[in-house]
Every structure is written in structure tokens, then in C-alpha cells.
Amino acid sequence: MRDHLADLLRWWVANQPVAAATVTATAGSAPRPVGATMLVGPDGVVLGSVSGGCVEAAVHAEAEQVRDSGPARALRYGAGLEAATGVGLTCGGTIDVFVERLDRVTFPRLDEVVTAVRAGRPVAVLTCVAGPRHHLGRRMLLGPWGEHGSLGDARLDAAAVRHAEVSLAAGRTEVRRHTVDGEGIAVLVTAFPPPPRMILFGATDHVAALAALGSQLGYRVTVCDARPAFATRRRFPAADEVVVDWPHRYLAAETAGARVDGRTVLIAMTHDPKFELPLLEVALAGPAAYVGAVGSRRAHAERLARLRAAGVDEGALARLAGPAGLDLGASTPTETAVSIAAEVIAVRTGRSGGPLGPGHERIHVSPVAPPEVLTRP
């Protein structure tokens, strides 16, 4: 949804209804995760997707009807359902899709949501996607303005906001399931956290390649190097910012200012111990999700010895990914960037980074939150 907010706002401002079809549950192998959204505009144009293409046409037809007539619909596509729906998923999985109409009446503060997301402020949109008809489609917003709207029950509102705060902190869109007076209600929490940061230390062609890939992965990318002749905007056009400073000094200031958190990626690519050693001491003492350093295996062994001599304990050293990246046989700057980015993704999702074929885990990670039962006092 984040990628299409500008188009959605344009239609909203013009008072043109749009249909949004969103994946709310998956089972087995499914091509798109919970939260994946397909928008169908007033002229039938499609943005985004809910599958690998196998059910897009069917969802598009349903979405056009919802856009024109209004009532939301909960749909299911998957193995064994072809006879009822006429379509299925070639991967053998099952997906639930919630289709709703978005306009100035159903989403009255969309402009405020878009403004906050663009400013990097955390926002969560909470929508009832399954349950009794009087709850279905009701919406709450959580953002810099506080809370707005209601899901139709004060206890449900309180629980949903509590869960939305957790989802925002984790940067995760998910469905939370509740039972209110014996009735099941599913609430989709669409999280728009500020983009996670990727801070690259060094000013090389490898850094430029990784900056471009990091930006494509949704990171806010910073390149930091102490040499003003190398750390220039011209050399790193994909970076959101280029900083001329000693790496350890810059990172210490960012950490002290709470601008480094549990989603931040830090990678030392300086190839120079005088920059690298103090930088890694600061990085390994902080909260970053991933701390990596490039170089050969021999260079990494020497790096670890220097860090131990500087007093860095084994627990901290175990957090250091080095040489950074997965074993892909990479050699060019772009190949090396792919290798490092792949390891970052694997660490974030808790996967091994091996080939998909021999594995037994679900290919696509889709978090499932535990249900909560709410009863009247």
C-alpha cells in the first residue's frame, strides 16, 4: 500500500472511489504476504497485486463491483475452491482477500495519513476484515494525532490500539484476531512505520551499489565517510543522505539521539582499521538489528583479534556478521551488494539463507498473532 499512497490520495482528493483488495490470511504456499494490496482505480487501472497473477483477474472483477456498489466483501481463493470460484492458486496455497471501497466517506482522514507517512511519522490503520456485519469495514487510525475512529466496541478499540503499537514498533503488518462476547473479529493492522535505516560506512563503488539496493528494499540509506573528496552526493545518488564525519563519531551521536534502533542495519565497508575498529565498538554496543563488516576471512580474523584486544566481549562479537554477506561467489560491486542484502533479509526473517529447494519452512514469512478474548465486565 505504501508504494501507491500518492495515487490513492490523488483519487481521494478528486472524490473518485477506489477499491482496495488486501490479503488478510494465507495458508500453505502463498505468493504474497498478509497486507499485500491491489488498488482498482475509478478507470479500472490496477496498482499492486494480491497473488502471483493466478487470481488477479477474479479479484479485479470483484473489486470493480465493490468500488461501484459499496459493500465490502471477504473472499477466499485456493486449493479445492476452484469449483466454487472458478479460479485457484497454482502454488497450492490459500489466501483470504478483503475488498473494500475507499472514498471520502469510508476513509475521511486519508490525507492526514499520507501526510504523516511522507513525513516519516508512524501510522497504523486498523480495519475490521472479518466478523459480524456491523463491525466489518470499520476503521481506526493511530498516528501523530492520537487515535481516531472506532471498530464498534470500546474494549475492542483498546485492545486493537495496544496491538497496533506493538505492530508499529516491529514494523509489521498483520491480522489480530479477537473474540468479543463469543464472536470472532479479525482486525488488519496496516503498519506504516518510519523506514528502517541502513547506514553504510565507507565511500566505495561497493557502497554505491549497496546504497541503491538498500533503497529499493525500503531502507533510508545514509553513507558516512570522513573524506570529503569521496563522500559526495554525486558519487552516491541513491543515498538519502551523505555525511562527512568520522564513522564512530557519527554513529555515537546517532545512537545517543535514539536514531539507531532494532531495525537499523550498520555495515562497515571502509577497509581501514583506524576507521573500522572504533566504529565497530560503538556499533556492537548499540541496538542495531544487523552489524556487518566486509573483507576477506583473514581480514575478519584480524578484525576480531583487534576487537577482543580492545575489550569487546564474545557476546558482542557473535553479533558481527563478517565477512558480511552470503556465499554466492559474488565478485562485482553489484553482486556483493546482493550477497550482503540477502544476508540482511535472512537475519531479519530468521532464515538460514540456503537454497529454497531442500527447505521445509514456508517460503514467504507471514506472522500470525495470537487471538485475544474480550468479555464484558
C-alpha positions in Angstrom: 0.0 0.0 0.0 2.8 2.4 0.9 4.0 2.5 -2.7 0.6 3.6 -4.0 -0.4 6.2 -1.4 0.2 9.1 -3.9 -2.2 7.6 -6.4 -4.7 6.8 -3.7 -4.6 10.3 -2.4 -5.0 11.8 -5.9 -8.2 9.8 -6.4 -9.4 10.7 -2.9 -8.9 14.4 -3.5 -10.8 14.2 -6.8 -13.6 12.4 -4.9 -13.3 9.3 -7.1 -13.9 6.0 -5.3 -11.3 3.3 -5.3 -11.4 -0.4 -4.4 -8.7 -1.9 -2.2 -8.2 -5.7 -2.1 -5.9 -6.8 0.7 -4.5 -10.2 1.6 -5.7 -10.9 5.2 -4.6 -14.5 5.7 -2.5 -17.1 3.9 -2.2 -20.9 4.3 0.3 -23.2 2.7 2.3 -21.7 -0.1 1.0 -18.2 -1.0 2.8 -15.8 -3.4 2.0 -12.6 -1.4 2.1 -11.9 2.3 -0.6 -10.5 4.6 -1.1 -6.8 3.9 -0.3 -7.1 0.1 -2.8 -4.8 -1.6 -4.2 -4.3 -5.1 -5.9 -1.0 -5.8 -8.5 -0.7 -8.6 -9.0 2.9 -9.6 -12.0 4.7 -11.0 -11.0 3.9 -14.5 -10.3 0.3 -13.8 -6.5 0.7 -13.6 -4.7 -1.8 -11.3 -1.9 -1.0 -8.9 -0.2 -3.7 -6.8 -1.2 -7.3 -6.6 -2.6 -10.0 -4.2 -1.1 -13.0 -5.9 1.5 -14.1 -8.4 -1.1 -13.4 -11.1 -3.3 -16.5 -10.8 -6.3 -14.8 -9.2 -5.8 -11.2 -10.2 -8.5 -11.1 -12.8 -11.1 -12.6 -10.5 -10.2 -10.2 -7.7 -10.3 -7.3 -10.2 -13.8 -8.1 -11.2 -15.0 -8.3 -7.5 -13.2 -5.1 -6.7 -14.9 -3.2 -9.5 -18.3 -4.2 -8.1 -17.3 -3.2 -4.6 -15.9 0.1 -5.9 -19.2 0.8 -7.7 -21.8 -0.6 -5.2 -20.1 -0.2 -1.8 -20.5 -3.2 0.5 -17.2 -4.8 1.5 -16.5 -8.5 0.7 -14.4 -11.2 2.2 -13.1 -13.6 -0.5 -11.1 -16.9 -0.3 -9.1 -18.4 -3.1 -7.1 -21.6 -3.0 -6.7 -25.3 -3.4 -10.0 -27.2 -3.5 -12.0 -24.0 -4.1 -11.8 -23.8 -7.9 -15.2 -25.4 -8.3 -16.9 -22.6 -6.3 -14.8 -19.7 -7.6 -13.6 -20.8 -11.0 -10.0 -19.8 -10.0 -7.3 -21.1 -7.7 -3.7 -20.6 -6.7 -1.2 -22.6 -8.8 1.1 -22.8 -5.8 -1.5 -24.9 -3.9 -1.9 -22.4 -1.1 -5.0 -20.4 0.1 -5.4 -16.7 0.5 -8.2 -14.6 2.1 -8.8 -11.3 0.5 -10.8 -8.4 1.9 -12.2 -6.0 -0.7 -13.5 -2.5 0.4 -14.4 0.8 -1.1 -12.2 3.7 -0.2 -13.5 7.2 -0.6 -14.0 10.4 1.5 -16.9 8.8 3.5 -15.2 5.4 4.3 -11.8 6.9 4.8 -12.3 10.5 5.9 -8.8 11.3 7.1 -6.7 9.7 4.4 -4.9 13.0 3.6 -3.7 13.1 7.2 -2.4 9.5 7.0 -0.5 10.2 3.8 1.0 13.5 5.1 2.2 11.7 8.3 3.7 8.7 6.3 5.5 11.1 4.0 7.0 12.9 7.0 8.3 9.6 8.4 5.8 9.6 11.3 4.5 6.2 12.5 0.9 5.5 11.5 -1.3 2.4 11.8 -4.6 1.8 10.0 -6.8 -0.7 11.8 -9.6 -2.3 9.8 -12.2 -5.0 10.7 -11.8 -7.6 8.0 -13.9 -10.4 9.4 -16.7 -10.7 11.9 -20.2 -9.5 12.4 -21.6 -7.3 9.7 -21.9 -4.2 12.0 -18.1 -4.5 12.6 -17.0 -5.3 9.1 -15.1 -2.5 7.4 -15.0 -0.2 10.4 -11.7 1.6 10.8 -9.4 3.2 13.4 -6.3 5.3 12.9 -3.3 5.6 15.1 -0.8 8.3 14.4 0.7 11.6 15.5 -2.8 13.0 16.1 -3.5 10.2 18.6 -6.5 7.8 18.0 -9.4 8.4 15.6 -12.5 6.3 14.8 -13.8 3.1 16.3 -14.1 -0.5 15.5 -17.5 -0.7 17.1 -16.7 -1.7 20.6 -14.7 0.1 23.3 -12.9 -3.0 24.5 -12.0 -4.0 21.0 -10.7 -0.5 20.3 -8.5 -0.5 23.4 -7.1 -4.0 22.5 -6.6 -3.1 18.9 -4.7 0.1 19.7 -2.4 -1.8 22.1 -1.7 -4.4 19.4 -1.2 -1.7 16.7 1.5 -0.1 18.9 3.3 -3.4 19.0 3.0 -3.9 15.3 4.3 -0.4 14.6 7.3 -1.0 16.9 8.1 -4.2 15.0 7.4 -2.6 11.6 5.0 -5.4 10.8 1.6 -5.5 9.1 -0.6 -8.4 10.5 -4.0 -9.5 11.3 -5.0 -9.7 15.0 -7.9 -12.0 16.0 -10.2 -11.2 18.9 -13.3 -12.8 20.4 -15.8 -10.3 21.6 -18.7 -11.8 23.6 -18.2 -15.1 21.8 -18.0 -13.6 18.3 -14.8 -13.7 16.3 -13.4 -10.5 14.9 -10.3 -10.1 12.7 -8.5 -6.7 12.7 -6.0 -5.9 10.0 -3.2 -3.7 11.4 -1.6 -2.0 8.4 1.6 -0.5 9.8 3.4 2.4 8.3 6.4 2.8 10.5 9.2 5.2 9.5 11.5 3.4 7.0 14.3 1.5 8.8 17.8 2.9 8.4 20.8 1.4 6.6 24.0 3.2 7.4 27.0 2.4 5.2 30.4 3.4 6.4 32.9 4.0 3.6 32.9 5.6 0.1 33.5 3.0 -2.5 31.8 1.5 -5.6 30.6 -1.4 -3.4 28.9 1.1 -1.1 27.2 2.8 -4.0 25.8 -0.5 -5.2 24.6 -1.4 -1.8 23.1 2.0 -1.3 21.0 1.6 -4.4 19.8 -1.9 -3.4 19.1 -0.8 0.2 16.9 2.0 -1.1 15.0 -0.5 -3.3 14.4 -2.6 -0.2 12.8 0.3 1.6 15.6 1.5 3.8 16.5 5.1 4.4 20.2 4.9 3.4 23.0 7.0 4.8 26.6 6.9 3.6 29.2 8.2 6.0 32.9 8.7 5.3 35.5 11.0 6.9 36.9 12.0 3.5 35.1 14.9 1.8 36.6 14.3 -1.6 35.0 10.8 -1.6 31.8 11.3 0.3 29.8 13.3 -2.2 26.2 13.3 -3.4 27.4 12.8 -7.0 29.0 9.5 -6.1 26.0 8.2 -4.1 22.9 9.4 -5.8 20.7 6.6 -4.4 21.6 7.5 -0.8 19.1 9.6 1.2 22.0 11.5 2.8 25.7 11.6 2.6 27.6 12.5 5.7 31.2 13.7 6.0 32.4 12.7 9.5 34.4 10.1 11.3 32.2 6.9 11.3 32.4 6.2 15.0 31.7 9.8 16.0 28.7 10.0 13.7 27.3 6.6 14.8 27.8 7.5 18.5 25.8 10.7 18.0 23.0 8.9 16.1 22.8 6.2 18.8 22.7 8.8 21.6 19.9 10.6 19.7 17.8 7.4 19.5 18.1 7.4 15.7 19.5 3.9 15.7 17.1 1.1 16.7 16.3 -2.6 16.5 15.6 -2.3 12.7 18.7 -0.5 11.8 21.4 -2.0 9.5 25.0 -1.0 10.0 27.8 -2.1 7.6 31.5 -1.2 7.8 32.9 -1.0 4.3 35.9 1.2 5.0 38.7 -1.4 4.7 40.7 0.7 7.1 41.3 -0.4 10.8 41.6 3.2 12.0 38.1 3.9 10.9 36.7 0.4 11.4 37.8 -0.5 14.9 36.2 2.4 16.9 33.2 2.2 14.6 32.5 -1.5 15.4 33.0 -0.9 19.1 30.2 1.6 19.0 28.0 -0.5 16.7 28.2 -3.7 18.7 27.3 -1.9 21.9 24.1 -0.5 20.3 20.7 -1.9 19.4 21.1 -2.4 15.6 19.5 -5.4 14.1 22.4 -6.2 11.9 26.1 -5.2 12.2 28.3 -6.3 9.3 31.9 -5.7 8.0 33.3 -6.6 4.6 36.6 -8.0 3.8 38.4 -11.3 3.4 38.3 -14.1 6.0 41.8 -13.4 7.0 41.0 -9.7 7.4 38.0 -10.6 9.5 40.1 -12.9 11.8 42.5 -9.9 12.4 39.5 -7.7 13.0 38.1 -10.0 15.7 41.5 -10.1 17.3 41.7 -6.3 17.5 38.2 -6.0 18.9 39.0 -8.6 21.6 42.1 -6.7 22.5 40.0 -3.5 22.8 37.8 -5.3 25.3 34.8 -6.3 23.2 33.3 -9.4 24.7 32.4 -12.6 22.9 28.6 -12.0 23.2 29.0 -8.7 21.2 31.4 -10.3 18.7 28.8 -13.0 18.0 26.6 -10.3 16.6 29.1 -9.2 14.0 28.5 -10.6 10.5 31.8 -10.9 8.9 32.8 -11.2 6.2 29.3 -9.7 5.5 27.1 -11.5 3.0 26.0 -14.9 1.9 28.3 -17.3 0.0 27.1 -16.5 -3.6 30.5 -16.3 -5.3 30.0 -12.6 -5.7 32.8 -10.5 -7.2 31.4 -7.3 -8.7 30.1 -4.4 -6.6 26.5 -5.2 -7.6 26.9 -9.0 -6.9 28.5 -8.2 -3.5 25.6 -5.8 -2.7 23.1 -8.7 -3.5 25.1 -11.0 -1.2 25.0 -8.6 1.7 21.4 -7.6 1.2 20.4 -11.3 1.1 22.1 -11.8 4.5 20.3 -8.8 5.9 17.0 -10.2 4.8 17.8 -13.6 6.2 18.8 -12.2 9.6 15.6 -10.1 9.7 13.4 -13.1 8.9 15.3 -15.6 10.9 16.2 -17.8 8.0 19.4 -19.7 7.1 19.9 -18.2 3.7 20.3 -21.6 2.0 18.6 -22.7 -1.3 14.8 -23.0 -1.2 14.6 -26.4 -2.8 15.7 -28.6 0.1 13.9 -26.5 2.8 10.8 -27.3 4.7 9.7 -23.9 6.0 7.2 -21.7 4.3 8.8 -19.7 1.5 7.1 -16.5 2.4 7.1 -15.3 6.0 3.7 -14.3 7.3 3.5 -13.6 11.0 0.4 -14.9 12.9 -0.6 -13.1 16.0 -2.3 -15.0 18.9 -6.0 -14.4 19.4 -7.4 -12.3 22.3 -10.7 -13.0 24.0 -12.6 -9.9 25.3 -15.6 -10.3 27.6 -18.0 -7.9 29.1 -17.2 -6.9 32.7 
